[in-house]
Amino acid sequence: MDERDGESSGGERARTNRELYASLHSSAEFQTLRRRYRAFAFPATAAFLGWYLLYVVLSNWAGGFMSIRVVGNVNVALVLGLLQFVSTFVIAWLYARHAERELDPIARRLEQLYDEAIGR
């Protein structure tokens, strides 16, 4: 076997992998996977960014409101700031649940198709 044979088989393998990826990427299952991911990720990101920006705006331009004491020395700003952390963990939990139910089964099927195609 000379060097050109090794190069051509490597080139053929790369072309075959590109074709395999292209076929998986264009499959209905992959498109469903992307649609379901985006259906969660985009609204969740927009909601969180809106909530965060509301906190920043209130902190900058509604100082009187943010300094209202709720209990003892705990004011509205502190409560809303702590709720930022709570909302982060809630979104992460919701995403994990969404991924497990809606994304992982499709991803496993696509991985199985890939493995079968490459002979694993």
Residue pairs with C-beta under 8 A, 6 or more apart in sequence:
17 118
20 114
20 117
20 118
24 30
24 110
24 113
24 114
27 110
27 113
29 106
29 109
29 110
30 106
30 110
32 106
33 103
33 106
33 107
33 110
36 98
36 102
36 103
36 106
37 103
40 94
40 95
40 98
40 102
41 95
44 91
44 94
44 95
48 87
48 88
48 91
51 84
51 87
52 84
55 80
55 81
55 84
58 65
58 66
58 77
58 80
59 66
59 77
65 76
66 75
66 76
66 77
66 80
67 75
67 76
67 77
68 75
68 76
69 75
70 76
70 79
